[in-house]
Every structure is written in C-alpha cells, then in structure tokens.
Amino acid sequence: MNEEFGAVIPAFNEAGHIDGVIRGVAGQIPASNILVIDDGSSDGTVTEAGGTGVEVVRNPVNLGKGATLLKGFGLMAEKPGIEAVFTLDADGQHAPGEMPAFIAAYREGRADIVIGSRMADITGMPALRRFTNRLTSAVISLRAGVRIDDSQSGYRLLRLSMMEKLDLVTRNFDLESEILIKAARLGAIIVSVPISTIYGKEKSKINPLVDSWRFLKLVIRSFLW
C-alpha cells in the first residue's frame, strides 16, 4: 500500500457518488490517508462519506472548491509520513483505478505536480468543454511558461513540500490554475498522465459566467506576480 500518499476529496452535494469514489481510492492508498472535505452540502453527502470510515471534515457553509482544497492541504500537512496528496472530484468523473499511473510518474520523474489529462481521448467530452479546456490550457501554459495539456483537470498529485512554498490567494475553481502558474514559476516539475474522460449525469458546479470572470481576473493578476 502506498502509505506516503494521501487524498483530499472536496465534496458538495455528491450523495450517490461519493461512496464509490472513496472506496475506489481506499483500494490504492490507506483509508487513514483519505480526507473528505464537505463544502456545506445539503444532501446526504456527509452521512454517505462517513459510512466508509474515512475522516470527514465539514465546512459550516459553502466556501468554494479552492478554500476547501486549501483546508485539506493544511490538514494533510499535519499527518506524519505523507509526502504527496491526490486531489480528485467526488462525482465519479475521476477513476481511482488510474492512481498508479500518477504515482509512477511522480516517482520516475521526481515531479512536483502530476496532472491527469483528458485530452488524449476527447471522444466523450462535450464540445463546449473541449473548447474551453483547450483555450484555458493554452492561456495557463503561456502564463506558467510550461506546457500544460489539461489545466482544468482536478485530478492531480501534488508534493506537499512544494505546496507549502506557494502564496495562494484565490478560493474558488481558479485556485487550480493559480497553483499551476505559481508552482511553475518557482521551478516545479509539472508532468501529465492520460486519464479517462468520464461524463455521466452529474451536474457541473462551475458557474460559466462567474467562474470565467474569476479566471480572467486571475490571468490579469498573474502579470503582477
């Protein structure tokens, strides 16, 4: 079992999905290294996650994915022996069975960030998502100074010692882009591994107008860093 790896799973109203995600992750790393952060869900997410036996922490109100991830990173840094942390969504779009590929890339390339890229096979990806992923990845790659194939992928493996060096200010979906830009500028090694493109009946938590504006503001601010 890969005891040096942990997993942070942010969740918001994912009852019906999260149980399977947690059990899949527990097949790859110790259950004691899995942390679910519930972001103020109003359904049975907390009960379902708690039934798996992993640690569940609940935000009293919805704080945003970025704030939830940052809380998870901080709590993981307090656990002895954990060197790097997976992040993956609670809605089933990320296959836990693909975690060994991340671990292999992390170990072989001494990577600081391993990103799961869906762009190798986009047949199951909606056309609009395909366009936005390519556009945002091109923009983030330019600002980071390194090529990043799928900057919007939330399926990642991040070295905790690298994360501790980043001064992160965003608190929503834009945090994932901020991490890439700031880490790359500090010389972090960022690599990608292909992952499955999985889309079901789950509803995206992204607000197209609000989160696009946040992304634009992040890109503008990046010229001042």
QUIDA-V788833 format. One record per residue. RES is the residue in one small letter. SS is DSSP state (a for helix, b for strand, c for the rest). D_CENTER is the distance of its C-alpha to the mean C-alpha in whole Angstrom. Layout:
((RES:SS:D_CENTER) (RES:SS:D_CENTER))
This chain:
((m:c:22) (n:c:19) (e:c:19) (e:c:18) (f:b:14) (g:b:13) (a:b:10) (v:b:8) (i:b:8) (p:b:8) (a:b:11) (f:c:14) (n:c:17) (e:c:16) (a:c:19) (g:c:20) (h:c:17) (i:a:15) (d:a:18) (g:a:17) (v:a:14) (i:a:15) (r:a:18) (g:a:16) (v:a:14) (a:a:17) (g:c:19) (q:c:17) (i:c:16) (p:c:19) (a:a:18) (s:a:19) (n:a:16) (i:b:14) (l:b:13) (v:b:12) (i:b:12) (d:b:14) (d:c:14) (g:c:18) (s:c:18) (s:c:22) (d:c:22) (g:c:22) (t:a:18) (v:a:19) (t:a:22) (e:a:21) (a:a:18) (g:a:21) (g:c:23) (t:c:21) (g:c:22) (v:c:18) (e:b:18) (v:b:17) (v:b:17) (r:b:18) (n:c:18) (p:c:21) (v:c:20) (n:c:17) (l:c:16) (g:c:13) (k:a:9) (g:a:9) (a:a:12) (t:a:11) (l:a:8) (l:a:11) (k:a:13) (g:a:11) (f:a:11) (g:a:15) (l:a:16) (m:a:14) (a:a:16) (e:c:19) (k:c:19) (p:c:21) (g:c:21) (i:c:17) (e:c:16) (a:b:13) (v:b:10) (f:b:7) (t:b:4) (l:c:5) (d:c:7) (a:c:10) (d:c:12) (g:c:13) (q:c:12) (h:c:10) (a:c:13) (p:a:13) (g:a:16) (e:a:14) (m:a:13) (p:a:16) (a:a:16) (f:a:13) (i:a:15) (a:a:18) (a:a:17) (y:a:15) (r:a:19) (e:a:21) (g:a:20) (r:c:19) (a:c:16) (d:c:14) (i:b:11) (v:b:10) (i:b:9) (g:b:9) (s:b:12) (r:c:13) (m:c:16) (a:c:19) (d:c:20) (i:c:19) (t:c:22) (g:c:20) (m:c:18) (p:c:20) (a:a:22) (l:a:21) (r:a:17) (r:a:18) (f:a:20) (t:a:18) (n:a:15) (r:a:18) (l:a:19) (t:a:16) (s:a:15) (a:a:19) (v:a:19) (i:a:16) (s:a:17) (l:a:21) (r:a:20) (a:a:18) (g:c:21) (v:c:19) (r:c:18) (i:c:15) (d:c:15) (d:c:12) (s:c:10) (q:c:9) (s:c:7) (g:c:3) (y:c:5) (r:b:5) (l:b:8) (l:b:9) (r:b:13) (l:a:13) (s:a:17) (m:a:15) (m:a:13) (e:c:16) (k:c:18) (l:c:16) (d:c:18) (l:c:15) (v:c:17) (t:c:14) (r:c:13) (n:c:12) (f:c:10) (d:a:11) (l:a:10) (e:a:7) (s:a:10) (e:a:12) (i:a:10) (l:a:11) (i:a:15) (k:a:16) (a:a:15) (a:a:17) (r:a:19) (l:c:20) (g:c:20) (a:c:17) (i:c:17) (i:b:14) (v:b:14) (s:b:13) (v:b:14) (p:b:15) (i:c:13) (s:c:15) (t:c:15) (i:c:15) (y:c:16) (g:c:19) (k:c:20) (e:c:17) (k:c:17) (s:c:14) (k:c:14) (i:c:14) (n:c:17) (p:a:19) (l:a:21) (v:a:20) (d:a:16) (s:a:18) (w:a:20) (r:a:18) (f:a:16) (l:a:20) (k:a:20) (l:a:18) (v:a:19) (i:a:23) (r:a:22) (s:a:20) (f:c:24) (l:c:25) (w:c:23))
